Amino acid sequence: MYSFDSCTVIQNEKGFTMKKMFLCLVIIMGFINLSYAAFQPSVMQFSAPAVNYYEFDGKPFNLSVTLSGVQATSVFCVYTKDKASSIKDIKNGHLGWHYVNNIDTCLYVSNVMDLSTGKNTITWDGKDSDGGMVPSGEYTYYIWGYNAVTPRTLACKFFCGRQFEAGHIQQYDQDNVPLATPIYYPTGRACPQPESGGWDGTTAPGTKIRAKWTLGSDPVDSMLIETTAYKGWGDHGKIALMPGDHDYFFVQNYIGKTAIPGGMEHVMKLKWTPNGLAEQVMEFGEDGMFSVANTSATYAGPISDNVSSLWIVNGDNSYPTADNPEAMYYVDTETGSLLREYDFSWLWWDQAEFDRGFKYHGGPTCANFINGRMYCGGLSFCMKHCIDPYQEDDEDVTLWYNGNGDYVGDRFWEPDRGDMAWLCSAGSTGPWVEDYCSDVNGFSIFSAYDMGAITMGLIAPDGTGIGYFALPGEAASGLKYGQVIVDNGSAYDGIYCDYYDALPGALFYVAHDSIEGVITASSVSVDEASPAAFSVAQNSPNPFNPTTTIGFSVPEAGTVSIDVYNVAGQKVATVANEFMSAGNHSITWDAAGFSAGVYFYTVKAGDYAKTMKMTLLK
């Protein structure tokens, strides 16, 4: 095992006296929750009726919301429902920089509100964000929230090669079942490298280290780190695990243009050897690598949907050219052969801006794959991009993008910017973006600094910019390298982030949750309506004692099963396993014979499945 320094925050070359060491710890503990036992966060959880009736008569609509865990800073949104197929190639926002295609769109976003634990009421006046009355019909509502008050909880003290720099948290096992204890894989640059060489491409490959950490472990016990080593070049991105077999993983390496004309990105497939040397799979690609030309390193790394796919992102992180496309490659995980390619230069390359001399941007750095969608942002670039890469028609691959136009994530929008006004790509002002990720409902966050005491920006499920937010204890100074969302229904759901001002490089936890439901006119029969897609609602009530109702929709008739699992992943009950017609259904689970705690329910219908979390109180 390679050693990680467990005292990084209180060391320098000469060392501290014991008095100074104690003072440092006192200061840090004032801003963060240091735990010297297993990490067990206080998880946030919203609960609200899955279906709500409203007359759309101008009277207030009141939604009853129960919040458990910790208080929440929240927003409430209303969206179209099942209208995605009629929403084609629409541009809006200032400069037309917000684009939506084949996705339901936002009608209303509330002001930011604080919800306390227990019962709350959210009131909506039935109007859209422009003040017009929303027509009678059926709509999707969302509630998103995070805890802005409770000090961040330390989840893992280590991996401080370059602060936190996001990394990857594996939330599902190789059978695509939610992990009760997700696993954190830091980026390559976050791991100490025992040998020099290979970083700039001018020397022979050096030894690189990848590490992993199980959430819930004692955050200050370095003996719980597991590593594997391999030979590589410039290696700073995330890893992707092999779909169906997590003993194997993929890494993306860059060989600089000083060593190879033009530079080159390589993706290697390796077998993880715990605390030993990883085995490179030479049958993958050519001589064990899938390679693409690139003039500068990509920080994103490969991305897997955990089911079948491996995607390689060739976004140049600093100086793209017309001959170096911002491309994504769909690669066979066994052979390393190219299956499909998308060139997004039309979005990530602006010739007019570059002709004006503003050349610094990075992207796309595609951060995560969730519910079949890929979410991409860009270092020092305004663009945010949501992709459905499995669409057969290339024109329908982009679901939405949001660049300059609504002030969230925008650059150079101030009136006195002159020739630089509304430039999307220039490297002299915030928000600086290091990473970008989404939760299961499509709310995505991006790191944002050089903007005062701000940590992140929030984007709604159709790309609508909502606003900027600060995590607990945020300071105006300091870097914000990224946040990762865990949202698989485990006891570790929440936002995982850095805390540069207190403990650079460590992994911290902040509670977060979002839910969705339906608002419908009373004249619409929900039980008889045929849904356009498979969906599963949050059980209600939640938390519950001892009964709760699970609502869901199936697009076609067939066998539907509902199974309940404990936090160890063991099936403890089958609530339903029967033939059901297409439409909306609800099933009640009586948990009178079960112990209090967190459980997960999985609804399966044909090729569809979704898992949600619920809490039983006694």
C-alpha positions as CSV (number, residue, x, y, z in Angstrom):
1,M,0.0,0.0,0.0
2,Y,1.2,3.5,-0.8
3,S,1.3,5.8,2.2
4,F,-1.0,8.8,2.5
5,D,0.0,11.5,5.0
6,S,-2.5,11.7,7.7
7,C,-1.3,15.0,9.1
8,T,-1.1,17.1,5.9
9,V,-3.2,20.0,7.3
10,I,-0.9,20.6,10.3
11,Q,2.5,20.1,8.8
12,N,5.1,22.2,7.0
13,E,8.8,21.6,6.3
14,K,9.9,22.6,9.8
15,G,6.9,21.3,11.7
16,F,4.5,22.9,14.2
17,T,4.9,23.1,17.9
18,M,2.2,21.2,19.8
19,K,0.6,24.5,20.9
20,K,0.3,25.6,17.2
21,M,-1.0,22.2,16.2
22,F,-3.7,22.3,18.9
23,L,-4.7,25.8,17.8
24,C,-5.0,24.7,14.1
25,L,-7.3,21.9,15.1
26,V,-9.5,24.2,17.2
27,I,-9.9,26.6,14.3
28,I,-10.7,23.9,11.8
29,M,-13.3,22.2,14.1
30,G,-15.2,25.4,14.4
31,F,-16.1,25.1,10.7
32,I,-16.3,21.4,10.1
33,N,-17.7,18.4,11.9
34,L,-14.7,16.1,12.4
35,S,-15.6,12.6,13.3
36,Y,-13.2,10.0,14.5
37,A,-15.5,7.1,14.0
38,A,-17.4,5.7,11.1
39,F,-18.8,8.4,8.9
40,Q,-22.7,8.4,9.1
41,P,-24.3,11.6,7.8
42,S,-27.7,13.0,8.7
43,V,-29.5,12.5,5.4
44,M,-32.0,15.0,4.1
45,Q,-35.3,13.6,2.8
46,F,-38.4,15.4,1.3
47,S,-41.7,13.7,1.3
48,A,-44.9,15.0,-0.5
49,P,-48.0,13.5,-2.1
50,A,-47.1,11.9,-5.5
51,V,-50.3,13.2,-7.1
52,N,-52.0,16.6,-6.2
53,Y,-55.3,18.0,-7.4
54,Y,-55.6,21.7,-8.3
55,E,-58.5,23.5,-10.1
56,F,-56.2,26.1,-11.8
57,D,-58.7,28.7,-10.8
58,G,-56.4,31.4,-9.6
59,K,-56.6,30.4,-6.0
60,P,-53.4,29.4,-4.2
61,F,-52.2,25.8,-4.5
62,N,-50.8,24.4,-1.3
63,L,-48.4,21.5,-1.3
64,S,-47.8,19.7,2.0
65,V,-44.1,18.7,2.4
66,T,-42.5,16.7,5.2
67,L,-38.7,17.2,5.7
68,S,-36.6,14.8,7.7
69,G,-33.0,14.9,8.7
70,V,-31.9,18.5,8.6
71,Q,-33.4,21.8,7.5
72,A,-33.2,22.7,3.8
73,T,-32.6,25.8,1.6
74,S,-35.0,24.9,-1.3
75,V,-36.6,25.8,-4.6
76,F,-39.9,24.7,-6.0
77,C,-40.4,24.2,-9.8
78,V,-43.3,23.5,-12.1
79,Y,-42.7,21.8,-15.4
80,T,-44.7,20.6,-18.4
81,K,-45.5,16.9,-18.3
82,D,-45.3,14.4,-21.1
83,K,-44.9,17.2,-23.7
84,A,-41.2,16.5,-24.6
85,S,-42.0,15.1,-28.1
86,S,-43.7,18.4,-29.0
87,I,-40.9,20.6,-27.8
88,K,-38.4,20.8,-30.7
89,D,-35.4,23.1,-31.3
90,I,-36.5,26.0,-29.1
91,K,-34.1,28.8,-28.2
92,N,-34.9,31.4,-25.5
93,G,-33.1,33.5,-22.9
94,H,-30.9,36.5,-23.6
95,L,-29.0,36.1,-26.9
96,G,-30.9,32.9,-27.4
97,W,-28.3,30.9,-25.5
98,H,-30.7,28.5,-23.8
99,Y,-31.8,25.7,-26.1
100,V,-34.2,22.9,-25.4
101,N,-35.1,19.9,-27.5
102,N,-37.3,16.8,-26.7
103,I,-37.4,17.6,-23.1
104,D,-40.2,18.9,-20.8
105,T,-39.6,22.6,-19.9
106,C,-39.7,24.8,-16.9
107,L,-42.8,27.0,-16.4
108,Y,-42.1,28.3,-12.9
109,V,-39.3,28.6,-10.3
110,S,-40.0,29.8,-6.8
111,N,-37.8,32.2,-4.8
112,V,-35.4,30.4,-2.5
113,M,-37.1,29.3,0.7
114,D,-36.0,27.7,4.0
115,L,-37.9,24.6,5.0
116,S,-37.6,23.2,8.6
117,T,-37.7,19.6,9.6
118,G,-41.3,18.3,10.0
119,K,-44.3,19.6,8.2
120,N,-44.1,22.5,5.7
121,T,-46.4,24.1,3.2
122,I,-45.3,25.3,-0.2
123,T,-47.7,27.7,-1.9
124,W,-47.9,28.4,-5.6
125,D,-50.3,31.0,-7.2
126,G,-50.8,29.0,-10.4
127,K,-48.8,31.4,-12.5
128,D,-45.7,30.9,-14.6
129,S,-42.5,32.9,-14.0
130,D,-43.7,35.6,-16.3
131,G,-46.9,36.1,-14.3
132,G,-49.3,34.4,-16.7
133,M,-51.8,31.8,-15.5
134,V,-50.8,28.3,-16.3
135,P,-53.6,26.5,-18.3
136,S,-55.5,23.7,-16.6
137,G,-53.9,20.3,-17.1
138,E,-51.2,18.0,-15.7
139,Y,-47.7,19.1,-14.7
140,T,-44.6,17.8,-12.9
141,Y,-43.5,19.6,-9.8
142,Y,-40.0,19.4,-8.3
143,I,-38.5,20.3,-4.9
144,W,-34.7,20.7,-4.7
145,G,-32.9,21.5,-1.5
146,Y,-29.6,21.3,0.4
147,N,-28.5,22.1,3.9
148,A,-26.8,25.5,4.1
149,V,-26.4,25.7,7.9
150,T,-25.0,22.5,9.4
151,P,-21.2,22.4,9.3
152,R,-19.8,20.2,6.6
153,T,-19.0,16.7,7.8
154,L,-15.7,15.2,7.1
155,A,-16.1,12.0,5.0
156,C,-12.5,11.3,4.1
157,K,-9.3,13.3,5.0
158,F,-7.0,12.1,2.3
159,F,-6.3,12.4,-1.5
160,C,-4.9,15.9,-1.4
161,G,-2.7,16.0,-4.5
162,R,-4.7,18.9,-5.9
163,Q,-7.4,19.6,-3.4
164,F,-10.6,17.6,-4.0
165,E,-11.0,18.1,-7.7
166,A,-14.3,16.2,-7.7
167,G,-13.4,12.6,-8.6
168,H,-16.0,9.8,-9.1
169,I,-18.3,8.1,-6.6
170,Q,-19.6,4.7,-7.7
171,Q,-23.2,4.4,-6.6
172,Y,-24.2,1.1,-8.2
173,D,-22.6,-2.3,-8.3
174,Q,-21.7,-4.2,-11.4
175,D,-25.3,-5.6,-11.6
176,N,-26.6,-2.0,-11.5
177,V,-28.0,-2.5,-8.0
178,P,-27.6,0.5,-5.6
179,L,-24.6,0.2,-3.3
180,A,-25.5,0.5,0.3
181,T,-22.0,2.1,0.8
182,P,-20.9,4.0,-2.4
183,I,-17.2,4.0,-3.2
184,Y,-15.2,7.2,-3.8
185,Y,-12.4,7.2,-6.5
186,P,-10.4,10.4,-6.5
187,T,-8.9,11.8,-9.7
188,G,-5.4,10.8,-10.8
189,R,-3.8,14.1,-9.7
190,A,-5.3,13.6,-6.2
191,C,-3.1,10.6,-5.5
192,P,0.6,10.8,-4.6
193,Q,2.9,9.6,-7.3
194,P,5.8,7.5,-6.0
195,E,7.9,8.0,-9.1
196,S,8.6,11.2,-11.1
197,G,8.2,11.4,-14.8
198,G,5.3,11.3,-17.2
199,W,3.4,14.4,-16.1
200,D,4.4,16.6,-19.0
201,G,4.9,14.0,-21.6
202,T,8.6,14.8,-22.0
203,T,9.9,11.8,-20.0
204,A,9.2,8.1,-19.9
205,P,6.0,7.0,-18.4
206,G,6.0,7.1,-14.6
207,T,4.1,5.0,-12.0
208,K,0.6,6.3,-11.4
209,I,-1.7,5.6,-8.5
210,R,-5.4,5.2,-8.3
211,A,-7.2,4.8,-4.9
212,K,-10.6,4.1,-3.6
213,W,-12.4,4.7,-0.4
214,T,-15.7,3.2,0.9
215,L,-18.1,5.9,2.3
216,G,-18.9,5.3,5.9
217,S,-15.3,4.4,6.8
218,D,-13.4,6.2,9.6
219,P,-12.5,9.4,7.7
220,V,-9.1,9.7,9.4
221,D,-7.9,6.1,9.2
222,S,-5.4,6.0,6.2
223,M,-5.1,2.2,6.5
224,L,-8.6,2.0,4.9
225,I,-7.4,3.4,1.6
226,E,-7.0,0.8,-1.2
227,T,-4.8,1.6,-4.1
228,T,-3.6,0.1,-7.4
229,A,-0.6,1.3,-9.5
230,Y,0.2,1.3,-13.2
231,K,2.5,2.9,-15.7
232,G,1.0,6.1,-17.4
233,W,1.6,9.5,-18.7
234,G,-0.2,12.8,-17.8
235,D,-3.1,11.3,-15.8
236,H,-5.5,13.6,-14.1
237,G,-9.0,12.6,-15.0
238,K,-11.6,10.4,-13.5
239,I,-11.8,6.6,-13.9
240,A,-14.7,4.6,-15.4
241,L,-15.5,1.1,-14.1
242,M,-16.1,-1.7,-16.6
243,P,-19.9,-2.2,-17.0
244,G,-20.8,-5.6,-15.6
245,D,-17.4,-6.2,-14.1
246,H,-15.9,-3.7,-11.7
247,D,-12.7,-5.6,-11.3
248,Y,-11.7,-3.7,-14.5
249,F,-11.4,0.1,-15.0
250,F,-10.5,2.6,-17.6
251,V,-8.2,5.7,-17.3
252,Q,-7.4,8.4,-19.8
253,N,-3.7,9.5,-20.2
254,Y,-2.2,12.4,-22.2
255,I,1.1,12.4,-23.9
256,G,2.2,16.0,-24.6
257,K,3.0,17.4,-28.0
258,T,6.7,17.8,-27.0
259,A,6.9,14.0,-27.0
260,I,4.4,13.2,-29.8
261,P,3.7,15.8,-32.6
262,G,0.2,17.3,-31.9
263,G,-0.2,15.4,-28.6
264,M,-2.3,12.3,-28.0
265,E,-5.0,11.1,-25.6
266,H,-4.9,7.4,-24.7
267,V,-7.5,5.3,-22.8
268,M,-6.3,2.2,-21.1
269,K,-8.2,-0.7,-19.7
270,L,-6.7,-2.2,-16.5
271,K,-7.5,-4.9,-14.0
272,W,-7.6,-3.5,-10.4
273,T,-5.1,-5.3,-8.2
274,P,-5.7,-4.3,-4.5
275,N,-2.6,-2.5,-3.2
276,G,-0.5,-3.9,-6.1
277,L,0.3,-3.3,-9.7
278,A,-2.7,-3.2,-12.0
279,E,-2.8,-5.5,-15.1
280,Q,-3.2,-3.7,-18.5
281,V,-5.6,-5.4,-20.9
282,M,-3.6,-5.5,-24.1
283,E,-6.6,-6.8,-26.2
284,F,-8.3,-3.4,-25.7
285,G,-7.7,-1.1,-28.6
286,E,-4.4,-1.0,-30.4
287,D,-1.5,-2.2,-28.2
288,G,-3.8,-1.9,-25.2
289,M,-5.0,1.6,-25.8
290,F,-7.8,3.5,-27.6
291,S,-6.1,6.7,-28.9
292,V,-7.3,10.1,-30.3
293,A,-5.3,13.1,-31.3
294,N,-5.4,16.1,-28.9
295,T,-3.2,19.1,-28.4
296,S,-3.8,19.4,-24.6
297,A,-4.8,17.2,-21.7
298,T,-8.5,16.4,-21.0
299,Y,-9.5,16.4,-17.3
300,A,-12.8,14.6,-17.6
301,G,-11.6,11.1,-18.1
302,P,-13.7,8.2,-19.6
303,I,-17.4,7.9,-18.6
304,S,-19.5,4.7,-18.2
305,D,-23.2,4.4,-17.9
306,N,-22.6,1.3,-15.7
307,V,-24.7,-0.9,-18.0
308,S,-23.0,-1.3,-21.3
309,S,-21.3,1.9,-22.6
310,L,-17.9,3.6,-22.4
311,W,-17.6,7.2,-23.6
312,I,-14.3,9.0,-24.3
313,V,-14.3,12.8,-24.1
314,N,-11.8,14.6,-26.3
315,G,-12.5,18.1,-25.0
316,D,-9.3,20.2,-25.2
317,N,-8.9,21.8,-21.8
318,S,-7.2,25.0,-22.9
319,Y,-6.6,25.8,-26.6
320,P,-9.0,24.1,-29.0
321,T,-8.6,24.6,-32.8
322,A,-10.8,24.0,-35.8
323,D,-8.7,20.9,-36.5
324,N,-9.0,19.5,-32.9
325,P,-12.7,18.8,-32.5
326,E,-14.6,18.8,-29.2
327,A,-15.6,15.2,-29.7
328,M,-17.1,12.2,-27.8
329,Y,-16.4,8.7,-28.8
330,Y,-18.5,5.6,-28.0
331,V,-16.1,2.7,-27.5
332,D,-16.6,-1.0,-27.2
333,T,-15.6,-1.9,-23.7
334,E,-14.2,-5.3,-24.7
335,T,-12.4,-4.6,-28.0
336,G,-11.7,-0.8,-27.7
337,S,-13.1,-0.3,-31.2
338,L,-14.9,2.9,-32.1
339,L,-18.7,2.4,-32.3
340,R,-19.9,6.0,-32.7
341,E,-18.6,9.6,-32.7
342,Y,-20.2,13.0,-31.9
343,D,-18.5,16.2,-32.8
344,F,-19.8,19.1,-30.7
345,S,-17.4,21.7,-32.1
346,W,-20.5,23.6,-33.3
347,L,-21.3,24.3,-29.6
348,W,-18.0,24.4,-27.9
349,W,-16.0,26.3,-30.6
350,D,-16.9,29.9,-31.3
351,Q,-14.8,31.2,-34.2
352,A,-16.0,34.8,-33.7
353,E,-14.8,34.8,-30.1
354,F,-11.5,33.2,-31.0
355,D,-10.9,35.7,-33.8
356,R,-11.2,38.4,-31.1
357,G,-8.3,36.8,-29.2
358,F,-10.2,35.2,-26.3
359,K,-8.9,31.6,-26.6
360,Y,-8.9,30.1,-23.1
361,H,-11.7,27.6,-22.4
362,G,-12.0,24.0,-21.5
363,G,-14.6,21.4,-22.3
364,P,-16.6,19.5,-22.6
365,T,-15.7,17.9,-19.3
366,C,-18.6,15.5,-19.0
367,A,-18.9,14.7,-15.3
368,N,-21.6,12.0,-14.9
369,F,-24.0,9.7,-16.5
370,I,-27.4,9.4,-14.9
371,N,-30.8,8.1,-16.1
372,G,-29.3,7.7,-19.6
373,R,-28.2,11.4,-19.8
374,M,-24.8,12.9,-19.8
375,Y,-24.1,16.2,-18.1
376,C,-21.1,18.3,-19.4
377,G,-19.6,21.6,-18.4
378,G,-16.4,23.4,-19.3
379,L,-13.4,24.7,-17.4
380,S,-13.4,28.5,-17.7
381,F,-16.3,28.3,-20.2
382,C,-19.9,29.4,-19.8
383,M,-21.5,26.4,-21.6
384,K,-23.5,23.7,-19.8
385,H,-24.7,20.8,-21.9
386,C,-27.1,17.8,-21.4
387,I,-26.9,14.9,-23.9
388,D,-28.9,11.8,-24.7
389,P,-26.1,9.9,-26.6
390,Y,-28.3,7.0,-27.5
391,Q,-30.6,8.9,-29.8
392,E,-30.4,7.5,-33.3
393,D,-30.7,11.0,-34.9
394,D,-27.6,13.1,-34.2
395,E,-29.8,16.2,-34.2
396,D,-31.7,14.9,-31.1
397,V,-28.6,14.0,-29.1
398,T,-28.6,17.4,-27.4
399,L,-31.5,17.8,-25.0
400,W,-30.5,21.2,-23.8
401,Y,-27.6,23.6,-23.5
402,N,-27.2,26.8,-21.6
403,G,-24.5,29.4,-22.3
404,N,-24.6,33.1,-21.7
405,G,-28.1,34.5,-21.3
406,D,-29.7,34.0,-17.9
407,Y,-26.8,35.1,-15.6
408,V,-26.3,31.7,-14.0
409,G,-22.9,30.5,-15.1
410,D,-22.5,33.5,-17.5
411,R,-19.3,35.4,-18.1
412,F,-18.7,39.1,-18.8
413,W,-22.4,40.1,-18.5
414,E,-21.7,43.3,-16.6
415,P,-22.6,46.5,-18.6
416,D,-19.0,47.9,-18.5
417,R,-17.4,45.0,-20.2
418,G,-17.1,46.8,-23.6
419,D,-15.6,44.5,-26.3
420,M,-15.6,41.6,-23.9
421,A,-19.4,41.8,-23.2
422,W,-21.0,38.3,-23.0
423,L,-17.9,36.4,-24.1
424,C,-18.4,32.8,-23.3
425,S,-14.8,31.8,-23.4
426,A,-12.2,34.0,-21.8
427,G,-10.1,33.2,-18.7
428,S,-10.0,36.3,-16.6
429,T,-13.2,36.2,-14.6
430,G,-15.5,33.9,-12.7
431,P,-17.3,31.7,-12.4
432,W,-14.4,29.3,-12.7
433,V,-15.9,25.9,-13.2
434,E,-14.0,22.7,-12.3
435,D,-16.7,20.1,-12.4
436,Y,-20.4,19.5,-13.1
437,C,-22.8,16.8,-12.0
438,S,-26.5,16.0,-11.7
439,D,-28.9,14.3,-9.3
440,V,-31.4,11.7,-10.4
441,N,-34.1,14.3,-11.1
442,G,-31.8,16.3,-13.4
443,F,-30.9,19.2,-11.1
444,S,-27.2,19.9,-11.8
445,I,-24.6,21.8,-10.0
446,F,-21.3,23.3,-11.1
447,S,-18.5,24.6,-9.0
448,A,-18.1,28.4,-9.1
449,Y,-15.5,30.6,-7.5
450,D,-13.9,34.0,-7.9
451,M,-17.4,35.3,-7.1
452,G,-17.1,35.9,-3.3
453,A,-18.6,33.5,-0.8
454,I,-20.3,31.4,-3.5
455,T,-19.7,27.6,-3.9
456,M,-21.9,26.4,-6.7
457,G,-24.4,27.3,-9.4
458,L,-27.7,25.4,-9.8
459,I,-29.3,24.4,-13.2
460,A,-32.8,23.0,-13.4
461,P,-33.7,19.8,-15.3
462,D,-34.2,21.6,-18.7
463,G,-31.1,23.8,-18.4
464,T,-32.9,26.8,-16.8
465,G,-30.4,28.6,-14.5
466,I,-31.8,29.0,-11.0
467,G,-29.0,30.8,-9.0
468,Y,-25.8,30.6,-7.0
469,F,-25.5,29.0,-3.6
470,A,-23.0,28.7,-0.8
471,L,-22.2,25.6,1.2
472,P,-21.9,25.9,5.0
473,G,-19.0,28.1,6.1
474,E,-18.0,29.3,2.6
475,A,-15.5,32.1,2.5
476,A,-15.0,34.7,-0.2
477,S,-11.4,33.5,-0.8
478,G,-10.3,30.0,-1.6
479,L,-10.8,27.6,-4.4
480,K,-13.9,25.5,-5.1
481,Y,-12.8,22.5,-7.0
482,G,-16.0,20.6,-7.3
483,Q,-19.0,18.8,-6.0
484,V,-20.3,15.2,-6.6
485,I,-23.8,14.2,-5.9
486,V,-24.7,10.7,-4.4
487,D,-28.4,10.0,-5.1
488,N,-28.9,6.3,-5.2
489,G,-31.2,6.0,-2.2
490,S,-28.5,5.0,0.2
491,A,-27.8,6.3,3.7
492,Y,-25.0,8.4,2.2
493,D,-27.1,10.5,-0.3
494,G,-25.9,14.1,-0.5
495,I,-23.4,16.5,-1.9
496,Y,-19.7,15.6,-1.5
497,C,-17.4,18.5,-1.8
498,D,-14.0,20.1,-0.9
499,Y,-13.4,22.7,1.8
500,Y,-10.3,24.5,0.6
501,D,-10.1,27.1,3.4
502,A,-10.3,24.5,6.2
503,L,-8.7,21.2,4.9
504,P,-7.5,21.3,1.3
505,G,-8.0,18.0,-0.5
506,A,-10.4,16.3,1.9
507,L,-13.8,15.1,1.1
508,F,-16.8,16.6,3.0
509,Y,-20.5,15.9,3.1
510,V,-23.5,18.3,2.9
511,A,-27.1,17.0,3.0
512,H,-29.2,17.3,-0.3
513,D,-32.3,15.9,-1.8
514,S,-34.8,16.4,-4.6
515,I,-38.2,14.9,-5.4
516,E,-40.8,15.0,-8.1
517,G,-44.6,14.6,-8.2
518,V,-47.7,15.5,-10.2
519,I,-50.1,18.5,-10.1
520,T,-53.2,17.8,-12.0
521,A,-56.7,19.3,-12.6
522,S,-59.4,17.4,-10.8
523,S,-61.1,16.7,-14.1
524,V,-58.2,14.5,-15.1
525,S,-58.6,10.9,-13.9
526,V,-55.1,9.9,-12.9
527,D,-56.1,6.2,-12.4
528,E,-57.3,6.0,-16.0
529,A,-54.7,8.1,-17.7
530,S,-52.1,6.2,-19.8
531,P,-48.6,7.4,-19.0
532,A,-46.1,8.3,-21.7
533,A,-43.2,6.7,-19.8
534,F,-42.3,4.5,-16.8
535,S,-42.0,6.5,-13.6
536,V,-41.8,5.8,-9.9
537,A,-42.9,8.4,-7.3
538,Q,-41.5,8.8,-3.8
539,N,-43.5,6.8,-1.3
540,S,-46.0,8.7,0.8
541,P,-45.9,9.4,3.6
542,N,-42.2,9.2,4.1
543,P,-40.9,8.8,6.8
544,F,-43.8,6.4,7.7
545,N,-45.1,4.2,10.5
546,P,-46.1,1.5,9.7
547,T,-47.7,1.8,6.2
548,T,-46.8,3.8,3.1
549,T,-48.0,4.0,-0.4
550,I,-45.8,3.6,-3.5
551,G,-47.1,5.2,-6.7
552,F,-45.8,4.4,-10.2
553,S,-46.7,4.4,-13.9
554,V,-46.1,1.7,-16.5
555,P,-46.2,2.4,-20.2
556,E,-47.6,-0.9,-21.2
557,A,-49.3,-3.9,-19.7
558,G,-47.1,-6.6,-18.1
559,T,-45.8,-8.1,-14.9
560,V,-44.7,-5.5,-12.3
561,S,-42.7,-6.4,-9.2
562,I,-42.0,-4.3,-6.2
563,D,-39.3,-5.5,-3.9
564,V,-38.0,-4.0,-0.6
565,Y,-34.3,-4.2,0.4
566,N,-32.5,-3.3,3.6
567,V,-29.3,-1.1,3.7
568,A,-27.1,-4.2,3.3
569,G,-28.8,-4.9,-0.1
570,Q,-30.8,-7.9,1.1
571,K,-34.3,-8.4,-0.1
572,V,-36.6,-8.3,2.9
573,A,-40.1,-8.2,1.2
574,T,-41.9,-8.5,-2.1
575,V,-44.8,-6.0,-2.1
576,A,-46.2,-6.9,-5.5
577,N,-45.4,-9.4,-8.4
578,E,-48.4,-9.4,-10.7
579,F,-49.7,-8.5,-14.1
580,M,-50.9,-4.9,-14.4
581,S,-52.4,-2.8,-17.1
582,A,-50.7,0.3,-18.6
583,G,-51.4,3.4,-16.5
584,N,-50.9,4.7,-13.0
585,H,-51.0,2.4,-10.0
586,S,-50.3,2.5,-6.3
587,I,-49.4,-0.2,-3.8
588,T,-49.4,0.0,0.0
589,W,-46.7,-1.7,2.1
590,D,-47.4,-2.6,5.7
591,A,-44.0,-2.6,7.5
592,A,-45.5,-3.4,11.0
593,G,-43.2,-6.4,11.3
594,F,-40.0,-4.6,10.4
595,S,-37.4,-2.7,12.4
596,A,-37.1,1.1,12.1
597,G,-34.5,2.2,9.6
598,V,-33.7,3.0,5.9
599,Y,-35.1,0.7,3.2
600,F,-35.1,0.8,-0.6
601,Y,-37.9,-0.2,-2.9
602,T,-37.3,-1.3,-6.5
603,V,-40.2,-1.2,-9.0
604,K,-39.6,-3.3,-12.1
605,A,-41.8,-3.5,-15.2
606,G,-40.4,-5.2,-18.3
607,D,-37.0,-3.6,-19.1
608,Y,-37.7,-0.7,-16.7
609,A,-36.6,-0.4,-13.1
610,K,-36.1,2.3,-10.5
611,T,-35.0,2.2,-6.9
612,M,-36.1,4.8,-4.3
613,K,-35.3,5.2,-0.6
614,M,-37.8,5.3,2.3
615,T,-37.5,5.6,6.1
616,L,-39.5,3.5,8.6
617,L,-40.0,5.1,12.0
618,K,-41.1,3.3,15.1
